[in-house]
Amino acid sequence: MLKLACRRMSSITDRLSALRNEIATHCEAHSIERIPTLIAVSKTKPNEDVIEAYEAGQRDFGENYPNELKSKAAELSKSGLTI
């Protein structure tokens, strides 16, 4: 099982970058050809955090409840984002 080190970084962008690098390094070290899809859990997070993650290249988000996803997607679409 992949154990990701906890790091204190200044932004979501930095944390996503570090996480993607760690996943890629793990996959390379273990000859895993297909890098898994990273799903960002956006529940309880403000739209500003989701926007920052989206701008950092994150496209796959997870929500627990369909109504929360619909509401968040509607709000974010006003910013030109599609999740």
C-alpha positions as CSV (number, residue, x, y, z in Angstrom):
1,M,0.0,0.0,0.0
2,L,1.2,3.5,-0.9
3,K,1.9,5.6,2.2
4,L,2.0,9.3,1.4
5,A,4.0,11.5,3.7
6,C,2.2,14.4,5.3
7,R,3.7,17.7,4.3
8,R,2.9,21.2,5.3
9,M,2.8,23.3,2.2
10,S,1.5,26.7,1.4
11,S,-1.1,25.9,-1.1
12,I,-3.4,23.3,-2.7
13,T,-1.4,23.7,-5.9
14,D,1.8,22.8,-4.0
15,R,0.2,19.8,-2.3
16,L,-1.3,18.5,-5.5
17,S,2.0,18.8,-7.3
18,A,3.9,16.9,-4.5
19,L,1.2,14.2,-4.4
20,R,1.3,13.7,-8.1
21,N,5.1,13.4,-8.0
22,E,5.0,10.9,-5.1
23,I,2.4,8.8,-6.9
24,A,4.5,8.8,-10.2
25,T,7.7,7.9,-8.3
26,H,5.9,5.0,-6.5
27,C,4.5,3.8,-9.8
28,E,7.9,3.9,-11.5
29,A,9.6,2.2,-8.6
30,H,7.1,-0.7,-8.7
31,S,6.8,-0.9,-12.5
32,I,3.2,0.2,-12.5
33,E,2.4,1.3,-16.0
34,R,-0.9,3.0,-15.5
35,I,-0.9,5.9,-13.0
36,P,-4.1,5.9,-11.0
37,T,-6.6,8.7,-11.3
38,L,-6.4,11.1,-8.4
39,I,-9.9,11.9,-7.1
40,A,-10.0,15.2,-5.0
41,V,-12.6,15.0,-2.3
42,S,-14.3,18.4,-2.4
43,K,-16.9,17.9,0.3
44,T,-16.9,20.5,3.0
45,K,-14.4,22.5,1.0
46,P,-15.2,26.1,-0.1
47,N,-15.5,26.8,-3.8
48,E,-12.2,28.8,-3.7
49,D,-10.3,25.6,-2.8
50,V,-12.0,23.7,-5.6
51,I,-11.1,26.5,-8.1
52,E,-7.5,26.4,-7.0
53,A,-7.3,22.6,-7.4
54,Y,-9.0,22.9,-10.8
55,E,-6.5,25.6,-11.9
56,A,-3.7,23.3,-10.8
57,G,-5.0,20.7,-13.3
58,Q,-7.2,18.6,-11.0
59,R,-10.3,17.5,-13.0
60,D,-11.7,14.6,-11.0
61,F,-13.6,15.5,-7.8
62,G,-15.7,13.5,-5.4
63,E,-18.8,14.4,-3.3
64,N,-20.8,12.2,-1.0
65,Y,-24.2,13.6,-2.0
66,P,-25.6,14.3,-5.5
67,N,-27.3,17.5,-4.3
68,E,-24.0,18.9,-3.0
69,L,-22.3,18.1,-6.3
70,K,-25.1,19.8,-8.3
71,S,-25.0,22.8,-6.1
72,K,-21.2,23.1,-6.2
73,A,-21.1,22.5,-10.0
74,A,-23.7,25.2,-10.6
75,E,-21.7,27.7,-8.5
76,L,-18.4,26.8,-10.2
77,S,-19.9,27.0,-13.7
78,K,-20.4,30.7,-13.0
79,S,-16.6,30.9,-12.9
80,G,-16.3,29.0,-16.2
81,L,-15.3,25.7,-14.6
82,T,-16.9,22.3,-15.4
83,I,-16.6,19.6,-12.8
